[in-house]
Amino acid sequence: MSDSVLFWGILIFLIATLGIGIWASKQIKGDSVNYLVAGRGLMLPLAAATLMAQSVDSNATLGNTDLAAEFGFWAGASLPLGLALCLLMTALFFAKPLNRMKLITLPDFYRVKYGRTTEWVSALIMVLSFSFLLAGNLVAGGYLFETFMGTNYTMGVILIAVVVFVYTVSGGLFAVAYTDAIQVAIALVGSLALIGFIAANFGLEIPAGLGPADLGQLTNPAEGALINWATLLALGLGDIVAIDFMARVFAADSPETAQRACFIGSIGTVIIGVPFTLVALSAGRIFEETGVTPDGPVLYALLQDVAPTLLGLLVIVAILSASLSTGDGAILGTSSVIAHNVIGIRHTDHNAAGDRLLMITRLMAVVITLLGIFFALRVPETGTLLVLAFDIGFAGLLVPLAGGLFWPKATREGALACIILGSLTRLVFFALVPTTYGVENTLLYIPNDIFTPDFDGLPTLISPLVGLAAFVIISNLTYTPARHRELQANRLQRL
């Protein structure tokens, strides 16, 4: 592959992206609603593109190919399939009612339904989990810069973080909306072109026991079944409470647009993501035939040493653009949650300097970016960080969201019990289990003789059940019809 073509191609793309972000800042007009949810005016093509771009990020491409190459089809495909399931579930149950509520951030729902304390606790959980999500995209960017731009990994993480930061504070969700349609088109063309090239030149030969029809990967714990199911459920259900993802749902111009965009995004995520899995299954044989020794992500090795220059550049730009989009969403969503829901600044808080929510959100973006860099340097993994980010939300936040929409007996006490016990259970398991989704826990592991790698995957399945039990039991104990009417009246006031 021509290093100079890659270098200049990536550089030109980054400059163009920054230019779009700065240009999009003109659409903000000093209003935090424009900045955070694009004025709630995204039409169907843009709404679908922004949702799909959130699903085809670098975690779900690099993490997908790395896991598939090592453990089999379901280990890798569980990432895009889980994200597609999330979009489908959101379309069926959540997109319309949440879009109608005219929220700015997802923790707003917990305030409207359960009060300020629940809003604050849920916001802190979301900030922690989305620091992991941002880190996963910075990891991918660090490897990309190291492989194709000649930097070391640490410098690559810092550089990609700076680019995403500038992109975010300039144009907000408008910047994402204007670029996502192009980014998704690039990802679609790149994904299909890559699998076409591999099939035509090397053939898609699936190793025995690792293909999509080898269902032992979903039924036999020795073949990673627990981890694969944990991945599917963490993404398919845990991503529903993703703050960046829900910001796109809130930004759609109508409840019907939000729902249709989720349906389209679900289909598109499968079409783009699964070809990467199939390519990864053939990677081992391709490396043997070509004499390539991968050093870093499998997909990068294929693009650098096997694929033609222009095809490699196309796929690399697709990965980078998706990383920028997801990184933008993570920084934007998390910083807005800190400013709006943790600190408590509302959209109506204006002074002589302008919209305080807009100003503080941009300041908080600095903090979130630094936190993402820290996690990226401590845990240089992609797929693991993505799933861990949604594990936490799955454990504590999903049940109060669904209960608040569909169960009349849901109470503030039940929601708080679920959020605290579910999320805390998942974090305790994370600290005690030596591996997370098959990868060594280098971030926070407390050595012990109780939990072994064989327990890996079960924390994802157990923790939400703990939260669900707490929610149902405590809500039933604290629910009264009179108090329900009072809470409903307060809810209408908060709206």
C-alpha positions in Angstrom: 0.0 0.0 0.0 1.3 3.5 -0.8 2.1 5.2 2.5 2.1 8.6 0.9 -1.4 8.1 -0.6 -2.8 7.0 2.8 -1.1 9.8 4.7 -2.3 12.6 2.5 -5.8 11.0 2.0 -6.3 10.7 5.8 -4.9 14.2 6.4 -7.2 15.8 3.7 -10.2 14.0 5.2 -9.4 15.2 8.7 -9.0 18.8 7.5 -12.3 18.6 5.5 -14.1 17.2 8.6 -12.8 20.0 10.8 -13.9 22.5 8.2 -17.5 21.0 8.2 -17.5 21.2 12.0 -16.5 24.8 12.0 -18.9 25.7 9.3 -21.7 23.9 11.1 -21.1 26.2 14.1 -22.9 28.9 12.3 -26.1 26.9 12.6 -25.9 26.9 16.4 -26.9 30.5 16.7 -26.0 30.6 20.4 -28.8 28.2 21.3 -28.0 25.0 23.2 -31.1 23.2 21.7 -29.5 23.7 18.2 -26.2 22.5 19.6 -27.4 19.4 21.4 -30.4 18.1 19.3 -30.0 20.0 16.0 -33.1 22.1 16.8 -35.2 18.9 16.8 -35.5 19.2 13.0 -33.7 16.3 11.5 -35.6 14.8 8.5 -35.6 11.1 7.8 -32.5 10.7 5.7 -30.3 12.6 8.2 -31.9 11.0 11.2 -31.4 7.5 9.8 -27.8 8.4 8.8 -26.9 9.7 12.3 -28.3 6.6 14.0 -26.5 4.3 11.6 -23.2 6.1 12.0 -23.5 5.6 15.7 -23.6 1.8 15.1 -20.9 1.4 12.5 -18.1 3.0 14.6 -14.6 1.8 15.0 -15.5 -0.4 17.9 -18.0 -2.4 15.8 -15.6 -2.7 12.9 -12.2 -3.2 14.5 -13.6 -4.9 17.5 -15.8 -7.0 15.2 -12.9 -8.2 13.0 -10.5 -8.8 15.9 -13.0 -11.0 17.8 -14.2 -12.9 14.7 -10.7 -13.7 13.6 -9.8 -15.1 17.0 -13.1 -16.6 18.3 -15.5 -17.1 15.4 -18.4 -15.5 13.6 -20.7 -14.9 16.5 -18.0 -13.4 18.7 -17.5 -10.6 16.0 -21.0 -10.4 14.5 -22.6 -10.0 17.9 -21.3 -6.4 17.9 -23.2 -5.1 14.7 -26.1 -7.5 15.3 -26.4 -6.3 18.9 -26.4 -2.7 17.7 -29.0 -3.5 15.0 -31.2 -5.2 17.6 -31.0 -2.1 19.7 -32.3 0.1 16.8 -35.1 -2.4 16.2 -36.2 -2.5 19.8 -36.1 1.3 20.0 -38.2 1.6 16.8 -40.8 -0.8 18.2 -41.1 0.5 21.8 -39.1 3.7 22.6 -38.6 6.1 19.6 -42.1 7.6 19.4 -42.9 8.2 23.1 -39.4 9.6 23.8 -39.4 11.9 20.8 -42.8 13.3 21.9 -41.5 14.3 25.3 -39.2 17.0 23.7 -36.2 16.1 25.9 -32.7 17.5 25.6 -30.8 14.7 27.2 -31.8 11.2 28.3 -31.5 11.9 32.0 -34.3 14.4 31.5 -36.6 11.4 31.3 -35.5 10.2 34.7 -36.2 13.7 36.2 -39.6 14.0 34.5 -40.6 10.6 35.7 -38.8 10.1 39.0 -37.4 13.4 40.2 -34.2 15.3 40.5 -32.3 12.8 42.6 -32.9 10.0 40.1 -31.9 12.3 37.3 -28.6 13.1 39.0 -27.7 9.5 39.8 -28.6 8.2 36.3 -26.5 11.1 34.8 -23.4 10.1 36.8 -23.8 6.4 35.6 -24.1 7.6 32.0 -21.0 9.8 32.3 -18.9 6.9 33.5 -20.2 4.5 30.9 -19.7 6.9 28.0 -16.2 7.7 29.0 -15.5 4.0 28.1 -17.3 4.5 24.8 -15.2 7.5 23.9 -12.1 5.6 24.9 -12.9 2.7 22.6 -13.0 5.1 19.7 -9.8 6.8 20.7 -8.1 3.4 20.9 -9.1 2.7 17.3 -7.9 6.2 16.3 -4.6 5.7 18.1 -3.9 2.4 16.3 -5.0 4.0 13.0 -2.6 7.0 13.4 0.2 4.6 14.5 -0.3 2.3 11.5 -0.9 4.8 8.7 0.4 8.2 9.9 3.7 7.1 11.6 2.9 8.3 15.1 3.2 6.1 18.2 0.0 4.8 19.9 -0.1 7.5 22.7 0.4 10.4 20.3 -2.2 8.9 18.0 -4.8 8.7 20.8 -4.1 12.3 21.7 -4.2 13.6 18.1 -7.5 11.9 17.3 -8.9 13.2 20.6 -8.0 16.7 19.7 -9.6 16.4 16.3 -12.8 15.0 17.8 -12.8 17.7 20.5 -12.5 20.6 18.0 -15.2 18.9 15.8 -17.5 18.7 18.8 -17.2 22.1 20.4 -17.6 23.7 17.0 -20.7 22.3 15.4 -22.4 20.0 17.9 -25.1 17.7 16.5 -25.4 19.8 13.4 -21.8 18.9 12.4 -22.7 15.2 12.9 -25.9 15.5 10.9 -24.3 17.1 7.9 -21.4 14.6 7.7 -23.1 11.3 8.7 -24.9 10.8 5.5 -21.6 10.9 3.6 -19.8 8.8 6.2 -22.5 6.1 6.1 -22.3 6.0 2.3 -18.6 5.6 2.5 -18.9 2.8 5.1 -21.5 1.0 3.0 -19.4 1.2 -0.2 -16.2 0.3 1.6 -17.7 -2.7 3.4 -19.2 -4.2 0.3 -16.1 -3.4 -1.8 -13.8 -5.1 0.7 -15.8 -8.3 0.9 -16.1 -8.3 -2.9 -12.3 -7.9 -3.3 -11.5 -10.7 -0.7 -14.1 -13.0 -2.3 -12.7 -12.4 -5.8 -9.0 -12.7 -5.0 -8.9 -15.1 -2.0 -12.3 -16.7 -1.6 -14.4 -16.6 1.6 -13.2 -19.8 3.3 -14.7 -20.1 6.8 -12.6 -22.1 9.2 -14.3 -25.2 10.6 -16.3 -24.5 13.8 -16.1 -20.7 13.4 -18.9 -19.9 10.9 -22.4 -18.6 11.4 -23.9 -22.1 11.2 -21.7 -23.3 14.0 -24.2 -22.6 16.8 -21.9 -24.0 19.5 -20.7 -20.4 19.8 -24.2 -19.7 21.1 -24.9 -22.9 23.1 -21.6 -24.1 24.5 -19.9 -22.1 27.2 -16.5 -23.6 26.2 -16.9 -22.0 22.7 -17.7 -18.6 24.2 -21.5 -18.8 24.3 -21.9 -16.8 27.5 -19.7 -14.0 26.3 -21.4 -13.9 22.9 -24.9 -13.7 24.5 -23.7 -11.1 26.9 -22.4 -9.0 24.0 -25.7 -9.3 22.1 -27.8 -8.4 25.1 -25.5 -5.6 26.4 -25.6 -3.9 23.0 -29.1 -4.9 22.0 -30.7 -3.7 25.2 -28.0 -1.6 27.0 -27.5 0.7 24.0 -31.1 1.8 24.3 -30.0 4.0 27.2 -27.1 5.4 25.3 -27.1 9.2 25.6 -25.6 9.9 22.2 -27.9 7.5 20.5 -31.0 8.9 22.2 -29.9 12.4 21.2 -30.5 11.4 17.6 -34.0 10.1 18.5 -34.8 13.4 20.2 -33.5 15.4 17.2 -35.8 13.8 14.7 -38.5 16.2 13.4 -41.4 13.9 14.5 -42.1 10.7 16.4 -42.8 8.9 13.1 -39.5 10.0 11.6 -37.7 8.8 14.8 -39.3 5.4 14.5 -38.6 5.0 10.7 -35.0 6.2 11.1 -34.4 3.4 13.7 -35.9 0.8 11.4 -33.6 1.9 8.5 -30.6 2.2 10.8 -31.1 -1.4 12.0 -31.1 -2.8 8.5 -28.1 -0.7 7.4 -26.1 -1.7 10.5 -26.4 -5.4 9.5 -25.6 -4.7 5.8 -22.4 -2.8 6.8 -21.3 -4.7 9.8 -21.6 -8.4 8.9 -19.3 -8.3 5.8 -16.5 -7.2 8.1 -17.1 -10.4 10.2 -17.0 -12.6 7.1 -13.7 -11.0 5.9 -12.2 -11.5 9.3 -12.9 -15.3 9.2 -10.8 -15.6 6.1 -8.0 -13.4 7.4 -5.8 -16.2 8.9 -5.6 -18.0 5.6 -5.0 -14.8 3.7 -2.1 -13.8 6.0 -0.6 -17.3 5.5 -0.8 -17.0 1.7 0.6 -13.5 1.5 3.2 -13.9 4.3 1.7 -10.9 6.3 2.2 -10.9 10.0 -0.4 -8.6 11.6 0.8 -6.2 14.2 -2.3 -4.6 15.7 -5.9 -4.9 14.6 -6.6 -7.6 12.0 -8.5 -5.2 9.7 -5.7 -2.7 9.6 -3.3 -5.5 8.5 -5.6 -6.4 5.7 -6.0 -2.8 4.5 -2.3 -2.0 4.8 -0.7 -5.1 3.3 -3.4 -6.9 1.3 -6.0 -4.5 -0.1 -5.4 -2.1 -3.0 -4.4 1.4 -2.0 -7.6 3.1 -3.0 -9.8 0.4 -1.4 -7.8 0.5 1.8 -8.0 4.3 1.9 -11.8 4.1 1.4 -12.3 1.7 4.3 -9.9 3.6 6.5 -11.7 6.8 5.9 -15.0 5.1 6.7 -13.7 3.8 10.0 -12.2 7.1 10.9 -15.3 9.0 10.0 -17.5 6.7 12.0 -15.1 7.1 15.0 -15.3 10.9 14.7 -19.1 10.7 14.6 -19.3 8.4 17.6 -16.6 10.3 19.5 -18.4 13.5 18.8 -21.6 12.0 20.1 -19.9 10.6 23.2 -18.2 14.0 24.1 -21.3 16.0 23.2 -23.7 13.7 25.0 -21.6 13.3 28.1 -20.6 17.0 28.5 -24.3 18.0 28.0 -25.3 15.6 30.7 -22.8 17.0 33.1 -23.9 20.6 32.4 -27.6 20.0 32.1 -28.3 17.1 34.5 -25.5 16.9 37.0 -24.8 20.6 37.5 -28.5 21.4 36.8 -28.2 24.2 34.2 -31.4 24.5 32.1 -32.0 25.7 28.6 -33.8 28.8 30.0 -30.7 29.9 32.0 -29.5 32.9 30.0 -27.5 35.9 31.0 -25.7 38.7 29.3 -23.0 36.2 28.1 -25.7 34.1 26.3 -26.9 30.5 26.8 -25.2 29.2 29.9 -26.0 25.6 29.1 -24.2 25.9 25.7 -21.2 27.5 27.4 -20.8 25.0 30.2 -21.4 22.1 27.9 -18.5 23.2 25.8 -16.3 23.6 28.9 -17.2 20.1 30.1 -16.1 18.7 26.8 -12.5 19.3 27.9 -13.0 17.2 31.0 -14.6 14.3 29.1 -12.0 14.3 26.4 -9.2 14.0 29.0 -11.1 11.2 30.8 -11.5 9.4 27.4 -7.7 9.7 26.8 -7.0 8.2 30.2 -9.1 5.1 29.6 -7.8 4.7 26.1 -4.2 4.6 27.3 -5.0 2.2 30.2 -7.2 -0.3 28.2 -6.0 -0.3 24.5 -8.9 -2.5 23.4 -11.8 -1.7 21.1 -14.7 -4.2 21.3 -14.3 -4.7 25.1 -14.7 -1.0 25.9 -17.8 -0.7 23.7 -19.6 -3.6 25.4 -18.5 -2.5 28.9 -19.9 1.0 28.2 -23.4 -0.5 27.5 -23.1 -3.2 30.2 -23.4 -0.5 32.9 -26.5 1.0 31.3 -28.1 -2.4 30.7 -27.5 -3.3 34.4 -29.1 -0.2 36.0 -30.8 2.2 33.6 -32.9 0.2 31.1 -35.5 -1.1 33.5 -36.4 2.3 35.0 -36.7 3.7 31.4 -39.0 0.9 30.3 -40.9 0.9 33.6 -41.4 4.6 33.5 -43.0 4.4 30.1 -45.0 1.2 30.4 -45.6 0.3 34.1 -47.9 2.6 36.1 -46.6 1.3 39.4 -43.0 2.4 38.8 -41.8 4.7 41.7 -38.8 6.9 42.4 -37.5 4.6 45.1 -37.8 1.5 42.8 -35.9 3.4 40.1 -33.1 4.5 42.4 -32.8 1.0 43.8 -32.5 -0.5 40.3 -30.0 2.1 39.1 -27.7 1.8 42.2 -27.9 -1.9 42.8 -27.8 -3.0 39.1 -24.9 -0.7 38.1 -23.0 -1.3 41.4 -23.3 -5.1 40.9 -21.8 -4.8 37.4 -18.9 -2.7 38.5 -18.1 -5.1 41.4 -18.1 -8.0 39.0 -15.9 -6.0 36.7 -13.3 -5.5 39.5 -13.4 -9.2 40.6 -13.4 -11.1 37.3 -10.0 -11.3 35.7 -11.3 -11.0 32.1 -14.0 -9.0 30.4 -15.3 -10.5 27.2 -12.2 -12.7 26.8 -9.8 -9.8 27.3 -7.6 -9.4 30.4 -8.9 -6.8 32.8 -6.0 -4.3 33.1 -8.1 -1.3 34.2 -9.4 -2.4 37.7 -8.9 -6.0 38.8 -8.8 -7.1 42.5 -7.1 -10.5 42.6 -9.2 -13.2 44.2 -9.8 -17.0 44.2 -13.5 -16.9 43.8 -14.1 -15.7 40.2 -12.2 -17.2 37.3 -12.3 -16.5 33.6 -15.0 -19.1 33.3 -17.3 -16.6 35.0 -16.8 -14.1 32.1 -20.1 -13.2 30.5 -22.3 -14.0 33.4 -21.9 -10.5 35.1 -23.7 -9.0 32.1 -26.6 -11.4 32.5 -26.8 -11.4 36.3 -26.5 -7.6 37.0 -29.7 -6.5 35.1 -31.7 -9.2 36.9 -30.5 -7.8 40.3 -31.6 -4.3 39.1 -35.0 -5.7 37.8 -35.7 -7.5 41.1 -34.9 -4.3 43.1 -37.1 -2.2 40.8 -40.1 -4.5 41.0 -39.9 -5.2 44.8 -39.2 -1.6 45.9 -41.8 -0.1 43.5 -44.5 -2.5 44.8 -43.6 -1.6 48.4 -43.7 2.2 47.9 -46.5 2.5 45.4 -49.9 4.1 46.4 -52.6 5.5 44.1 -52.6 8.8 45.9 -48.8 9.2 45.6 -49.1 8.1 41.9 -51.5 11.0 41.2 -49.1 13.4 42.9 -46.2 12.2 40.9 -48.1 12.5 37.7 -49.0 16.1 38.5 -45.3 16.9 39.3 -44.4 15.2 36.0 -46.6 17.5 34.0 -45.0 20.5 35.8 -41.5 19.3 34.9 -42.5 18.9 31.2 
